[in-house]
Amino acid sequence: MTGNDSTTGNISLEADGICAGRVAIVTGAGRGIGRGEAIELARQGASVVVNDVGANTDGTDRSEGPASEVVDEIRAFGGEAVANLDDVASWEGAQNLVNQAVETYGRLDVLVNNAGILRDRMIVNMDEDEWDAVVRVHLKGTFAMTRFAAEHWRTRSKAGEEVDARLINTSSASGIYGNVGQANYGAAKAGIASFTIIASKELARYGATANAIAPSALTRMITDRTRERMSAAADEAFDPYHPDNVAPIVAWLASPASRSITGRVFNTGGGMIGVSEGWRLGPHVDKGARWDPRELGDVVLGLVAEAAPVSTISGRPPEEPAR
């Protein structure tokens, strides 16, 4: 499936798909990036539970249509999929979704946490509900789904089964690099990046890896200003902002081939894949004793001068143009 494919007429099952025999859940899979991920996983041989509440970008007005339509697309090219409409940020909904995968296909191998909403607002104008709703869906939803998937993998591992499972979360450039007007969304996405690293350490004992992606694509959740910039590039022969371009790295991370990769956040979009390097200790000094605050002026200024500059939303230094 190329980045510009948008109909099942151009999609067919891979005879030697890299996810053959795998069972996957993709949340928020009714549209955009999640849809592309679900279709590519199915194309690569996985049985997919397609989860989506069918809501608007702000989480309102739910519908069963989007999830069912993706299931129909997958089945049309010979893939295997079922729909799920549960709210992944509810304890019961997350448990139901994992249970459905296990009851339908016998087990769960791959969890792709993609579901999310937007309620962009400057901090000074943001209200409590706008904060809580976004953090709930992104961060709590990722946790709740992981909680029940991890329990399933632990149970299988303790029963003596060799588990080869994958957790793939969805962070964002807004979370790992920062973006004006998205304090709620960015904070949740930064939390997901940290959660992924912690999960990679905790789940290793059960045979599961945990990685995250920070995708760049033109979807319903893109702000109007960014949408205009992205749309200008969409007339090219290869559309670098098509959401389906995100799917290949997810399919590979979901496959047995990725067994050695865990605790990483991957930037991806168009034809670009990169590893995001997170917080690490930079320039530092150690006095070996308690500091007097009056001493710290030159010390802190010197350390900051030596440190790498704060990156732009592209993840690159301010002087380096995005490509």
Backbone bond lengths (Angstrom), bond angles and torsions (degrees), N, CA, C in turn:
res aa  C-N    CA-C-N  psi(-1)  N-CA   C-N-CA  omega(-1)  CA-C   N-CA-C  phi
1 M - - - 1.470 - - 1.521 109.08 -
2 T 1.293 117.73 122.18 1.452 121.07 179.01 1.504 110.48 -85.51
3 G 1.336 115.66 170.82 1.455 119.41 -178.60 1.497 113.32 -62.48
4 N 1.339 118.28 -24.51 1.456 120.73 -176.22 1.514 113.41 -96.82
5 D 1.315 118.19 -3.04 1.457 119.74 177.20 1.516 109.99 -68.20
6 S 1.312 117.49 132.09 1.461 120.05 178.71 1.515 112.01 -136.77
7 T 1.331 117.57 3.83 1.456 120.88 178.26 1.515 109.35 -131.48
8 T 1.301 115.44 154.90 1.457 118.83 -178.36 1.512 111.74 -69.82
9 G 1.312 118.39 -12.41 1.453 120.44 178.00 1.507 112.47 -61.95
10 N 1.316 118.84 -23.93 1.462 123.19 -178.92 1.519 112.61 -101.09
11 I 1.316 117.90 6.28 1.455 121.22 -173.01 1.519 110.04 -117.53
12 S 1.316 116.08 137.91 1.452 120.71 175.21 1.521 109.03 -143.62
13 L 1.306 115.54 157.93 1.460 120.76 179.09 1.531 110.37 -65.49
14 E 1.328 115.97 138.62 1.456 120.65 173.44 1.529 108.36 -77.80
15 A 1.315 116.20 127.48 1.466 119.83 -178.26 1.521 111.70 -61.88
16 D 1.320 116.30 -34.43 1.471 120.47 178.95 1.522 109.30 -122.37
17 G 1.325 116.22 51.58 1.457 121.94 -176.55 1.517 113.10 -55.13
18 I 1.321 116.47 141.30 1.466 120.38 -175.30 1.524 112.85 -73.85
19 C 1.340 117.25 -10.08 1.472 120.62 177.86 1.521 111.85 -114.94
20 A 1.308 116.71 21.87 1.464 120.67 -178.11 1.523 110.95 -56.15
21 G 1.328 115.86 129.83 1.449 121.79 178.44 1.511 115.23 82.79
22 R 1.331 118.08 -4.27 1.461 121.30 -179.49 1.538 109.67 -81.45
23 V 1.316 116.36 155.34 1.471 122.70 175.06 1.517 107.83 -118.42
24 A 1.329 116.20 124.42 1.460 120.59 -173.28 1.518 111.70 -129.23
25 I 1.321 115.01 147.41 1.467 123.33 167.20 1.520 107.12 -111.15
26 V 1.329 116.30 134.52 1.464 121.28 170.61 1.521 107.47 -124.21
27 T 1.322 117.11 118.54 1.465 119.91 179.15 1.523 109.40 -89.33
28 G 1.314 115.68 152.08 1.464 119.85 -177.56 1.509 111.71 60.99
29 A 1.329 116.67 39.05 1.466 121.78 -170.44 1.518 113.84 -97.64
30 G 1.325 117.61 11.80 1.457 119.58 -177.31 1.515 114.22 -79.69
31 R 1.326 116.29 -22.49 1.461 119.97 -177.34 1.522 109.21 -148.24
32 G 1.321 115.63 170.33 1.452 122.35 168.04 1.520 114.94 56.94
33 I 1.330 115.52 -136.29 1.458 121.64 -175.73 1.522 111.42 -61.09
34 G 1.332 117.50 -43.72 1.459 120.68 -178.83 1.509 112.61 -62.67
35 R 1.316 116.30 -39.11 1.469 120.74 177.04 1.532 110.07 -60.22
36 G 1.332 115.88 -47.94 1.460 119.72 179.83 1.514 112.13 -61.50
37 E 1.338 116.56 -38.68 1.466 120.81 178.77 1.527 111.15 -64.29
38 A 1.333 116.04 -45.67 1.464 119.98 -178.62 1.522 110.76 -62.69
39 I 1.322 116.42 -44.13 1.467 120.13 -178.97 1.525 110.97 -65.67
40 E 1.329 117.62 -42.67 1.465 119.56 -179.39 1.522 111.63 -67.30
41 L 1.321 117.47 -39.91 1.463 120.06 176.53 1.530 110.50 -60.41
42 A 1.332 116.20 -43.27 1.468 119.52 178.60 1.522 110.39 -66.43
43 R 1.309 117.29 -39.57 1.464 121.73 178.71 1.523 110.93 -62.13
44 Q 1.333 115.84 -32.19 1.462 120.83 179.39 1.529 112.66 -87.01
45 G 1.344 116.55 8.74 1.456 120.59 171.40 1.511 116.72 103.97
46 A 1.340 118.18 -1.02 1.459 120.17 -179.53 1.525 111.04 -80.65
47 S 1.327 115.27 150.25 1.473 121.28 167.44 1.519 106.18 -89.16
48 V 1.334 116.90 129.51 1.462 120.76 -167.97 1.524 111.60 -121.95
49 V 1.332 115.41 131.23 1.455 121.31 168.29 1.521 106.40 -94.31
50 V 1.325 116.04 114.03 1.459 123.40 -175.21 1.522 108.73 -93.61
51 N 1.324 116.31 105.55 1.457 120.72 -178.32 1.518 111.14 -100.60
52 D 1.322 116.86 131.87 1.466 121.36 172.55 1.523 108.51 -167.66
53 V 1.335 116.11 134.26 1.466 119.49 177.27 1.517 110.96 -85.75
54 G 1.337 117.53 -5.73 1.459 120.87 175.89 1.501 114.60 69.78
55 A 1.326 117.09 30.92 1.463 121.10 -175.28 1.521 112.43 -91.12
56 N 1.339 115.48 168.68 1.454 121.39 170.36 1.526 109.29 -68.43
57 T 1.332 116.95 172.87 1.463 120.03 -177.88 1.520 112.68 -62.82
58 D 1.347 118.21 -21.38 1.459 120.33 178.64 1.529 112.51 -93.74
59 G 1.345 116.37 3.93 1.454 120.87 176.35 1.510 115.48 93.48
60 T 1.332 118.17 2.72 1.463 121.40 -177.73 1.529 111.22 -97.07
61 D 1.351 115.10 163.84 1.471 123.07 173.62 1.522 112.59 58.47
62 R 1.319 116.31 79.93 1.455 121.33 -176.55 1.526 112.23 -84.53
63 S 1.345 115.06 153.60 1.461 121.21 -178.51 1.517 109.35 -152.89
64 E 1.335 116.93 145.18 1.460 120.80 178.14 1.522 111.94 -82.40
65 G 1.334 117.12 -7.91 1.457 121.25 -174.32 1.514 116.06 -58.18
66 P 1.345 119.80 -54.51 1.472 120.39 -174.33 1.519 114.45 -56.49
67 A 1.327 118.94 -47.16 1.469 120.84 -179.24 1.522 110.79 -63.25
68 S 1.313 116.66 -43.83 1.467 120.39 -178.75 1.520 111.65 -65.36
69 E 1.330 116.41 -35.99 1.464 120.05 179.68 1.528 111.00 -66.08
70 V 1.318 117.34 -39.14 1.466 119.91 178.52 1.521 110.44 -67.57
71 V 1.316 116.69 -40.00 1.470 119.91 175.82 1.525 110.30 -59.19
72 D 1.321 116.97 -43.25 1.469 120.33 178.43 1.522 111.03 -62.11
73 E 1.334 117.27 -40.80 1.467 120.90 177.87 1.519 111.09 -60.60
74 I 1.317 116.01 -45.15 1.468 120.22 -178.80 1.522 110.80 -64.95
75 R 1.298 116.90 -44.64 1.456 119.59 -179.34 1.525 111.84 -66.86
76 A 1.339 116.32 -28.55 1.467 120.44 -179.64 1.524 112.34 -64.06
77 F 1.347 118.06 -30.40 1.468 118.51 177.64 1.524 112.21 -100.86
78 G 1.343 116.21 13.69 1.455 120.65 173.85 1.502 114.98 95.17
79 G 1.338 117.46 7.16 1.454 121.19 179.05 1.516 112.10 -81.76
80 E 1.311 115.71 174.02 1.462 122.38 -177.68 1.523 109.29 -117.41
81 A 1.336 117.51 124.66 1.461 120.95 -179.02 1.516 110.68 -159.45
82 V 1.338 114.90 153.03 1.454 122.38 171.33 1.526 107.99 -134.25
83 A 1.317 116.06 155.70 1.458 121.03 -178.08 1.520 111.18 -95.83
84 N 1.335 115.24 153.58 1.461 122.22 175.21 1.521 108.20 -144.30
85 L 1.335 116.60 136.09 1.462 121.26 -175.77 1.518 112.88 -113.91
86 D 1.327 118.69 13.94 1.457 121.32 -175.66 1.531 112.78 -69.20
87 D 1.321 115.15 151.16 1.460 123.26 173.35 1.523 107.99 -80.76
88 V 1.327 117.19 110.40 1.460 120.57 -173.70 1.520 112.85 -69.77
89 A 1.329 117.71 -17.72 1.459 120.88 179.94 1.515 112.67 -87.18
90 S 1.331 117.34 -0.64 1.462 120.48 174.15 1.520 108.12 -99.34
91 W 1.315 116.24 143.36 1.462 121.51 -178.15 1.520 110.41 -58.10
92 E 1.329 116.40 -46.81 1.460 121.26 -179.05 1.523 110.85 -66.27
93 G 1.348 116.27 -41.49 1.458 119.71 -178.41 1.512 112.16 -63.33
94 A 1.334 116.96 -43.74 1.465 120.72 179.49 1.532 110.65 -62.74
95 Q 1.316 115.82 -43.23 1.466 119.50 179.76 1.529 110.81 -65.07
96 N 1.328 116.80 -41.63 1.460 120.82 178.83 1.527 111.30 -59.95
97 L 1.326 116.05 -40.64 1.453 120.44 -177.05 1.529 111.33 -66.37
98 V 1.317 116.96 -45.71 1.466 119.92 177.21 1.529 109.82 -63.88
99 N 1.314 116.69 -42.34 1.468 120.11 178.58 1.519 111.82 -60.82
100 Q 1.333 117.07 -38.91 1.463 119.78 179.77 1.525 111.45 -62.56
101 A 1.336 116.38 -42.41 1.463 119.53 178.07 1.526 111.22 -60.33
102 V 1.326 115.62 -45.57 1.469 120.30 -177.74 1.531 110.91 -67.96
103 E 1.318 116.77 -42.80 1.462 120.47 -178.64 1.521 111.97 -69.33
104 T 1.339 117.01 -32.98 1.460 120.56 -177.89 1.520 112.39 -81.55
105 Y 1.332 116.57 -41.96 1.464 120.51 -171.87 1.532 114.49 -119.13
106 G 1.320 117.38 0.18 1.458 120.14 174.45 1.511 115.80 95.46
107 R 1.324 117.81 -19.37 1.464 121.20 -179.22 1.529 108.28 -171.58
108 L 1.332 115.46 178.21 1.460 122.36 173.14 1.519 107.88 -130.27
109 D 1.331 117.07 128.49 1.463 121.88 178.68 1.521 112.98 -108.85
110 V 1.326 116.88 -31.33 1.460 121.28 -171.50 1.527 110.08 -136.29
111 L 1.329 116.04 130.01 1.463 121.04 172.50 1.523 108.43 -120.24
112 V 1.324 116.00 119.79 1.464 122.15 175.68 1.524 107.77 -108.71
113 N 1.322 116.87 108.16 1.460 121.77 178.50 1.528 109.12 -89.14
114 N 1.328 115.51 106.08 1.455 121.03 -175.59 1.524 113.10 -123.95
115 A 1.326 118.31 -19.15 1.461 121.75 -173.03 1.529 111.87 -59.34
116 G 1.329 116.08 140.92 1.456 119.83 178.38 1.516 112.61 -169.37
117 I 1.324 115.89 164.71 1.457 122.57 175.60 1.524 108.76 -135.04
118 L 1.318 115.71 168.05 1.469 122.07 177.02 1.521 110.60 -126.60
119 R 1.318 116.43 138.60 1.462 122.54 167.64 1.525 106.32 -144.76
120 D 1.323 114.61 72.78 1.462 120.77 -174.42 1.530 111.34 -67.96
121 R 1.322 115.14 139.80 1.462 121.63 178.55 1.522 108.16 -168.09
122 M 1.306 116.43 144.74 1.459 119.29 171.88 1.527 108.93 -64.98
123 I 1.316 116.89 148.94 1.467 121.10 -176.13 1.521 111.90 -53.26
124 V 1.310 117.25 -41.96 1.459 120.32 -175.92 1.526 112.32 -67.58
125 N 1.343 117.40 -18.17 1.464 121.36 -179.58 1.527 113.85 -108.54
126 M 1.318 117.73 -6.60 1.461 120.75 -174.69 1.526 111.13 -75.38
127 D 1.343 115.58 136.70 1.458 118.03 177.00 1.526 110.39 -102.00
128 E 1.304 115.67 173.43 1.461 121.28 -173.49 1.520 112.13 -61.19
129 D 1.335 116.79 -42.17 1.461 119.79 -177.96 1.521 111.30 -65.98
130 E 1.336 117.55 -37.04 1.463 120.63 179.30 1.523 111.05 -65.30
131 W 1.306 116.29 -34.74 1.466 120.08 175.59 1.527 110.62 -70.87
132 D 1.345 115.41 -53.34 1.462 120.29 -173.67 1.524 112.67 -62.25
133 A 1.341 117.09 -40.63 1.465 120.27 -176.04 1.523 111.62 -64.26
134 V 1.326 116.70 -42.97 1.463 120.40 -177.84 1.523 110.83 -70.63
135 V 1.321 117.22 -45.29 1.466 120.23 179.11 1.530 110.17 -63.59
136 R 1.318 116.74 -37.79 1.463 120.69 -179.77 1.532 111.27 -60.06
137 V 1.322 117.21 -52.36 1.464 119.63 -174.99 1.530 111.00 -67.82
138 H 1.323 116.80 -48.97 1.463 119.57 -175.44 1.525 112.24 -72.24
139 L 1.320 116.12 -58.68 1.459 119.37 -170.46 1.529 112.12 -81.29
140 K 1.330 116.70 -49.95 1.460 118.04 178.49 1.525 111.11 -66.39
141 G 1.339 116.37 -38.32 1.463 119.42 178.80 1.513 111.68 -60.81
142 T 1.339 116.88 -42.14 1.461 120.64 177.52 1.522 110.68 -63.59
143 F 1.333 116.25 -43.87 1.466 120.07 178.78 1.523 111.65 -63.57
144 A 1.341 117.02 -49.67 1.467 120.55 -174.97 1.525 111.04 -60.24
145 M 1.329 116.76 -44.99 1.458 119.71 179.03 1.529 110.97 -64.09
146 T 1.323 116.18 -42.82 1.465 119.98 -179.84 1.513 111.31 -64.45
147 R 1.315 116.05 -38.00 1.470 121.43 -179.11 1.526 110.98 -55.54
148 F 1.330 117.28 -47.89 1.460 120.03 -175.59 1.528 112.04 -81.26
149 A 1.331 117.66 -30.30 1.458 119.73 173.83 1.528 109.63 -65.84
150 A 1.339 116.38 -42.99 1.463 120.71 -179.93 1.526 111.07 -63.06
151 E 1.317 116.79 -38.99 1.468 119.75 177.82 1.525 110.63 -61.40
152 H 1.320 115.92 -41.37 1.464 121.16 178.01 1.525 110.70 -62.21
153 W 1.325 117.21 -46.23 1.469 120.69 -179.02 1.532 111.50 -66.54
154 R 1.335 116.06 -38.12 1.460 119.34 177.74 1.525 111.27 -63.65
155 T 1.317 116.38 -43.14 1.463 120.60 -179.93 1.522 110.66 -60.70
156 R 1.320 115.92 -44.59 1.467 119.77 179.21 1.526 110.89 -64.93
157 S 1.325 116.67 -41.68 1.463 120.71 -179.45 1.525 111.44 -63.78
158 K 1.324 116.17 -44.02 1.464 119.91 -178.95 1.520 112.24 -68.65
159 A 1.346 115.99 -21.64 1.464 119.87 177.37 1.524 111.60 -82.08
160 G 1.341 116.09 1.08 1.451 120.22 177.45 1.508 115.11 94.06
161 E 1.333 117.13 3.74 1.465 120.99 179.25 1.528 109.82 -79.01
162 E 1.317 116.36 143.37 1.464 120.58 174.05 1.528 108.22 -81.83
163 V 1.313 116.64 110.37 1.462 122.41 -177.24 1.530 109.18 -95.79
164 D 1.309 115.92 136.33 1.472 122.07 176.90 1.525 107.29 -133.15
165 A 1.331 115.98 71.52 1.464 122.37 -169.15 1.522 111.35 -103.06
166 R 1.355 114.30 162.43 1.453 121.18 -177.96 1.534 110.82 -135.83
167 L 1.327 114.63 131.45 1.458 121.74 169.50 1.529 106.53 -111.72
168 I 1.326 116.77 123.65 1.459 121.85 -179.82 1.523 107.84 -126.68
169 N 1.324 116.30 110.03 1.459 121.99 -177.42 1.526 110.94 -100.24
170 T 1.326 115.36 165.70 1.463 120.46 -178.77 1.511 110.19 -118.79
171 S 1.316 115.56 106.97 1.458 121.92 173.07 1.531 107.92 -94.05
172 S 1.317 117.58 -152.69 1.464 120.65 -177.68 1.515 109.50 -166.58
173 A 1.328 115.75 152.70 1.461 119.66 172.67 1.518 110.77 -58.86
174 S 1.324 116.51 -31.70 1.460 120.84 177.66 1.521 111.06 -62.70
175 G 1.325 116.63 -31.89 1.452 120.81 -179.51 1.513 113.72 -84.00
176 I 1.327 117.52 -41.23 1.460 119.11 -175.31 1.523 112.98 -92.37
177 Y 1.349 117.77 -16.85 1.465 120.48 177.67 1.520 113.13 -120.91
178 G 1.344 117.58 -25.78 1.458 121.42 176.64 1.513 113.41 98.71
179 N 1.338 116.26 139.66 1.460 121.58 179.42 1.521 109.80 -149.18
180 V 1.311 116.68 131.78 1.465 122.40 -178.70 1.527 110.12 -61.22
181 G 1.326 116.60 137.59 1.459 122.20 176.22 1.515 114.38 86.34
182 Q 1.328 117.10 4.15 1.459 120.01 -177.42 1.526 111.65 -130.67
183 A 1.321 116.92 44.96 1.463 120.01 -178.63 1.522 111.43 -61.60
184 N 1.323 117.96 -40.81 1.471 120.98 -179.81 1.529 110.71 -68.97
185 Y 1.311 116.05 -50.55 1.464 122.06 -179.88 1.525 111.19 -64.05
186 G 1.331 116.80 -46.84 1.457 120.70 -178.76 1.512 112.63 -64.25
187 A 1.333 116.80 -41.26 1.461 120.06 178.51 1.527 110.81 -62.93
188 A 1.333 116.15 -41.39 1.465 119.97 178.00 1.521 111.25 -64.58
189 K 1.323 116.74 -42.63 1.461 120.68 -178.84 1.522 111.75 -69.88
190 A 1.340 117.36 -35.05 1.470 119.95 173.78 1.522 109.66 -64.54
191 G 1.329 116.12 -40.11 1.456 120.45 176.77 1.517 111.99 -60.93
192 I 1.319 116.23 -37.96 1.469 120.21 179.42 1.522 110.56 -65.84
193 A 1.336 117.25 -38.81 1.462 120.23 177.99 1.531 110.28 -61.85
194 S 1.325 116.72 -46.30 1.466 120.16 178.28 1.524 111.49 -66.38
195 F 1.316 116.06 -41.23 1.465 121.23 177.90 1.526 110.68 -57.74
196 T 1.329 116.15 -39.72 1.462 121.27 -179.56 1.520 111.49 -62.51
197 I 1.329 116.65 -43.08 1.457 120.62 -179.90 1.536 110.67 -64.32
198 I 1.323 115.62 -42.83 1.464 119.69 178.17 1.529 110.40 -65.09
199 A 1.337 116.10 -44.09 1.462 119.64 179.69 1.521 111.60 -60.91
200 S 1.330 116.97 -35.42 1.469 119.31 179.73 1.519 110.76 -62.09
201 K 1.326 117.18 -34.91 1.465 121.51 179.69 1.528 111.36 -74.78
202 E 1.335 116.20 -37.44 1.462 119.83 -176.57 1.528 112.70 -79.26
203 L 1.318 117.60 -33.92 1.458 120.65 -172.36 1.522 113.44 -88.70
204 A 1.330 117.16 -11.97 1.468 119.97 -177.86 1.521 111.58 -56.95
205 R 1.327 117.42 -36.43 1.471 121.81 -177.38 1.525 111.84 -65.81
206 Y 1.327 116.93 -18.38 1.462 120.72 -179.39 1.527 112.43 -103.21
207 G 1.327 117.69 6.02 1.460 120.66 178.72 1.509 114.20 84.37
208 A 1.331 117.37 22.49 1.465 121.32 -179.25 1.526 110.66 -117.34
209 T 1.317 116.46 139.71 1.454 121.54 172.23 1.521 109.03 -100.60
210 A 1.331 116.98 162.42 1.465 121.88 178.08 1.518 108.46 -140.43
211 N 1.313 115.95 121.11 1.459 122.51 176.46 1.523 108.72 -136.29
212 A 1.322 115.84 168.71 1.464 120.70 178.96 1.518 109.18 -136.78
213 I 1.315 115.45 157.61 1.454 121.91 172.17 1.516 108.87 -118.80
214 A 1.326 115.66 150.40 1.464 122.45 171.38 1.521 105.79 -120.99
215 P 1.342 117.29 90.52 1.458 120.38 -170.13 1.527 113.95 -84.05
216 S 1.312 114.65 154.70 1.463 122.27 173.36 1.515 107.39 -124.42
217 A 1.337 116.55 114.67 1.467 120.26 -177.26 1.519 109.34 -160.37
218 L 1.306 115.73 157.67 1.459 121.86 178.33 1.519 108.67 -87.65
219 T 1.337 116.37 103.13 1.461 122.00 -178.85 1.523 109.57 -129.64
220 R 1.326 116.10 179.82 1.472 120.29 177.63 1.513 111.81 -62.72
221 M 1.325 118.31 -21.89 1.461 121.64 -174.60 1.524 113.44 -91.35
222 I 1.328 116.98 7.09 1.459 120.67 178.36 1.524 109.52 -83.65
223 T 1.328 117.40 138.96 1.457 121.13 178.58 1.521 110.40 -67.16
224 D 1.336 116.95 155.91 1.460 121.69 -174.81 1.525 112.57 -57.81
225 R 1.324 118.12 -42.81 1.463 120.90 -177.93 1.517 110.70 -63.79
226 T 1.324 115.84 -44.80 1.460 119.88 178.96 1.520 110.83 -67.81
227 R 1.322 116.35 -35.51 1.465 120.83 178.80 1.525 110.80 -59.17
228 E 1.339 116.93 -42.40 1.462 120.36 179.53 1.523 111.17 -61.45
229 R 1.324 116.55 -43.09 1.465 120.26 -179.93 1.523 111.12 -66.15
230 M 1.334 116.50 -42.87 1.450 119.80 -179.33 1.521 111.88 -67.65
231 S 1.324 116.88 -39.95 1.461 121.15 -177.63 1.516 111.72 -62.45
232 A 1.329 116.74 -29.52 1.458 120.69 -179.88 1.514 111.62 -63.25
233 A 1.323 117.08 -25.43 1.470 121.57 -179.18 1.516 112.62 -93.51
234 A 1.323 117.57 -4.61 1.457 120.69 -171.57 1.521 113.61 -79.29
235 D 1.329 117.75 -7.10 1.457 120.89 -179.82 1.518 112.25 -85.91
236 E 1.325 117.60 -6.70 1.444 120.96 179.86 1.525 110.62 -70.61
237 A 1.334 116.59 162.43 1.461 120.74 -179.95 1.524 110.99 -58.13
238 F 1.328 115.70 -38.90 1.463 120.59 174.12 1.514 107.74 -109.01
239 D 1.315 116.58 120.94 1.457 121.20 -179.10 1.523 108.92 -85.77
240 P 1.334 118.22 104.12 1.464 119.87 -176.10 1.516 114.05 -69.79
241 Y 1.331 117.21 -10.95 1.458 119.81 -177.75 1.528 113.17 -109.88
242 H 1.323 116.96 11.34 1.465 118.96 177.58 1.527 108.77 -68.10
243 P 1.334 118.63 132.29 1.468 120.69 -177.28 1.522 114.14 -62.01
244 D 1.331 117.81 -25.17 1.464 119.63 -179.40 1.525 112.48 -66.40
245 N 1.334 117.47 -18.00 1.465 120.00 179.92 1.530 112.53 -66.83
246 V 1.316 117.20 -17.64 1.463 121.54 -179.60 1.524 111.26 -76.98
247 A 1.320 116.84 -25.88 1.461 121.87 -170.62 1.531 115.45 -62.74
248 P 1.334 120.56 -37.53 1.468 118.59 -175.84 1.530 114.57 -57.68
249 I 1.333 118.31 -43.96 1.466 119.65 -179.48 1.527 110.47 -66.10
250 V 1.326 116.70 -34.63 1.468 119.76 178.11 1.525 110.50 -67.02
251 A 1.337 116.17 -42.96 1.465 119.34 178.47 1.528 110.78 -62.67
252 W 1.329 117.01 -40.22 1.463 118.75 179.37 1.525 111.01 -67.41
253 L 1.334 116.86 -43.69 1.463 119.90 178.14 1.526 111.39 -62.41
254 A 1.325 117.01 -28.14 1.465 121.24 179.37 1.521 112.40 -78.21
255 S 1.310 117.45 -13.53 1.461 121.83 -172.84 1.525 112.26 -87.72
256 P 1.328 117.51 165.50 1.468 120.68 175.52 1.528 113.13 -61.57
257 A 1.327 117.55 -23.47 1.466 121.43 -177.55 1.521 113.20 -64.18
258 S 1.319 117.84 -20.33 1.470 121.67 -175.24 1.523 112.99 -93.59
259 R 1.295 117.83 12.97 1.465 122.99 -172.40 1.532 112.87 -52.53
260 S 1.326 118.02 -33.61 1.465 120.77 -174.74 1.531 113.51 -87.64
261 I 1.332 117.76 -2.80 1.465 121.19 -175.49 1.523 109.49 -104.71
262 T 1.320 117.23 121.42 1.460 120.23 178.09 1.519 110.17 -155.45
263 G 1.331 116.30 153.09 1.457 121.81 178.41 1.513 113.92 74.97
264 R 1.331 117.83 22.91 1.458 121.88 -176.82 1.525 111.52 -114.30
265 V 1.338 114.35 152.55 1.471 121.73 172.93 1.518 106.84 -117.18
266 F 1.322 116.29 123.76 1.461 121.90 -177.73 1.529 110.77 -107.65
267 N 1.327 116.14 125.92 1.459 120.11 167.69 1.527 107.69 -78.52
268 T 1.311 116.56 137.57 1.457 119.25 179.89 1.514 110.75 -152.97
269 G 1.322 115.84 145.02 1.452 122.83 178.50 1.508 109.08 171.24
270 G 1.349 117.48 140.22 1.448 119.63 -175.73 1.519 109.49 60.39
271 G 1.335 115.95 -128.01 1.455 120.39 177.41 1.514 112.74 -101.63
272 M 1.337 117.54 11.35 1.465 121.72 -175.41 1.515 111.92 -99.24
273 I 1.318 115.54 134.49 1.465 122.78 169.87 1.519 107.20 -132.10
274 G 1.315 116.87 129.35 1.456 120.96 179.29 1.515 110.60 -141.77
275 V 1.306 116.09 158.37 1.461 121.80 176.44 1.520 108.13 -97.66
276 S 1.316 117.15 122.62 1.457 121.24 176.53 1.519 108.97 -81.90
277 E 1.312 116.17 125.31 1.460 121.21 179.71 1.518 108.82 -95.19
278 G 1.316 116.11 115.97 1.458 121.02 -171.56 1.509 113.90 -83.44
279 W 1.329 115.08 -162.00 1.455 121.12 -178.70 1.527 110.94 -54.75
280 R 1.310 116.07 131.85 1.459 122.21 174.41 1.524 107.83 -150.78
281 L 1.314 116.94 152.28 1.460 121.06 -178.93 1.522 110.10 -66.89
282 G 1.321 116.05 124.01 1.454 122.17 177.48 1.522 110.91 -100.64
283 P 1.343 117.61 -145.13 1.471 120.54 179.80 1.527 110.79 -54.66
284 H 1.324 116.62 138.58 1.463 119.29 -178.15 1.518 110.14 -156.24
285 V 1.322 115.12 158.59 1.457 122.47 174.68 1.524 107.85 -134.14
286 D 1.299 116.85 152.61 1.461 122.07 178.20 1.526 108.11 -132.34
287 K 1.317 116.81 110.76 1.454 122.45 -178.75 1.528 111.90 -72.37
288 G 1.340 114.39 -24.97 1.451 118.21 -176.55 1.508 113.01 80.22
289 A 1.313 116.05 9.47 1.466 122.31 179.25 1.515 108.15 -158.15
290 R 1.330 116.83 170.99 1.462 121.10 179.87 1.525 110.51 -66.93
291 W 1.317 115.12 137.31 1.461 120.34 179.13 1.522 110.99 -81.77
292 D 1.306 116.11 147.79 1.469 122.87 165.49 1.522 106.28 -90.85
293 P 1.348 118.11 127.39 1.469 119.50 -177.79 1.528 113.28 -50.51
294 R 1.339 118.09 -31.78 1.459 120.36 -177.53 1.526 113.02 -70.10
295 E 1.322 115.98 -15.32 1.464 120.38 178.36 1.525 112.68 -82.37
296 L 1.312 115.90 -16.63 1.460 118.99 -164.20 1.530 115.11 -82.77
297 G 1.307 118.23 -13.55 1.460 119.51 -177.79 1.514 113.11 -53.85
298 D 1.330 116.77 -62.39 1.461 120.59 -179.00 1.526 111.81 -65.50
299 V 1.337 116.13 -33.31 1.462 119.79 -178.83 1.526 110.93 -63.80
300 V 1.342 116.57 -52.66 1.462 120.78 -177.59 1.523 111.02 -66.06
301 L 1.333 117.02 -43.54 1.459 119.81 179.15 1.527 110.93 -60.41
302 G 1.324 116.08 -38.84 1.461 119.79 178.82 1.518 112.77 -66.85
303 L 1.323 116.12 -41.66 1.465 119.75 179.23 1.526 111.45 -64.34
304 V 1.328 116.46 -43.70 1.467 120.17 179.74 1.523 110.31 -64.41
305 A 1.334 117.38 -37.15 1.465 120.53 178.87 1.527 111.49 -63.65
306 E 1.328 116.38 -32.63 1.465 121.19 179.14 1.528 112.32 -79.84
307 A 1.315 117.35 -24.85 1.464 121.49 -173.19 1.524 111.62 -74.70
308 A 1.315 115.86 157.90 1.464 120.68 174.60 1.520 109.02 -63.91
309 P 1.328 118.19 144.35 1.464 120.22 -179.76 1.524 111.53 -67.19
310 V 1.314 116.34 156.30 1.458 121.31 175.40 1.527 108.29 -63.56
311 S 1.321 117.05 131.35 1.462 120.79 -175.85 1.520 111.34 -74.75
312 T 1.320 115.12 160.95 1.455 121.68 172.73 1.527 108.96 -82.48
313 I 1.325 116.83 -178.39 1.458 121.03 179.85 1.527 111.37 -61.99
314 S 1.340 117.21 -20.47 1.472 120.63 177.99 1.522 112.10 -78.02
315 G 1.347 117.13 -10.14 1.454 120.45 -176.52 1.509 113.11 86.94
316 R 1.323 116.43 2.45 1.464 121.58 -178.76 1.519 110.39 -107.42
317 P 1.338 117.96 159.70 1.470 120.69 176.76 1.521 110.71 -60.52
318 P 1.332 118.19 154.98 1.472 121.42 -176.82 1.519 113.72 -55.19
319 E 1.337 117.50 -33.65 1.458 119.76 -177.17 1.527 113.68 -82.05
320 E 1.340 116.77 -10.10 1.460 120.13 -178.46 1.520 109.95 -99.49
321 P 1.334 118.77 118.01 1.467 120.62 -177.38 1.521 112.28 -68.47
322 A 1.329 116.03 147.10 1.459 120.79 175.90 1.524 109.32 -69.18
323 R 1.341 115.13 145.27 1.474 119.11 179.42 1.518 109.36 -120.69
